[in-house]
């Protein structure tokens, strides 16, 4: 996984046997820990602040943002086309 330091990766067996310690690291030291099974990233333990930020994004939030940006680009394109037409008529 890109951006995750090696010391923050643990296999599932060690995660299970050291779960309380992992919870303390995540909660108090604000570490994020990737849990692997057979060297494959399966899950992550993250501080509640990060989890809450993910959960608080409305399900359609990205789509709404994308539609808003598309509308802004379409408006800018229309203004550019109108400006080009005016400049062409002057030249």
JOCOR-V775459 format. One record per pair of residues at least 4 apart in sequence whose C-alpha atoms are under 8 Angstrom apart, sorted by the first residue. I is the first residue (numbers start at 1). J is the second residue. Records with the same first field share a line. If there is no record, write none. Layout:
I=J / J
This chain:
1=41
4=8 / 9 / 34
5=9
8=31 / 32 / 33 / 34
9=33 / 34 / 35 / 36
10=14 / 15 / 33 / 34 / 35 / 36
11=15 / 35 / 36 / 37 / 38 / 39
12=16 / 35 / 36 / 37
13=17
14=18
15=19 / 22 / 35
18=22
19=23
20=24
21=25
22=26 / 33
23=27 / 45
24=28 / 29
25=29 / 30 / 31
26=30 / 31 / 32 / 33 / 45 / 46 / 47
27=31 / 47 / 48
30=46 / 47
31=46 / 47
32=44 / 45 / 46 / 47
33=44 / 45 / 46
34=41 / 42 / 43 / 44 / 45
35=41 / 42 / 43 / 44 / 45
36=40 / 41 / 42 / 43
37=41 / 42
46=50 / 51
47=51
48=52
49=53
50=54
51=55
52=56
53=57
57=61
58=62
60=64
61=65
62=66
63=67
64=68
65=69
66=70
67=71
68=72
69=73
70=74
71=75
72=76
73=77
74=78
75=79
76=80
77=81
78=82
79=83
80=84
81=85
82=86
83=87
84=88
85=89
86=90
87=91
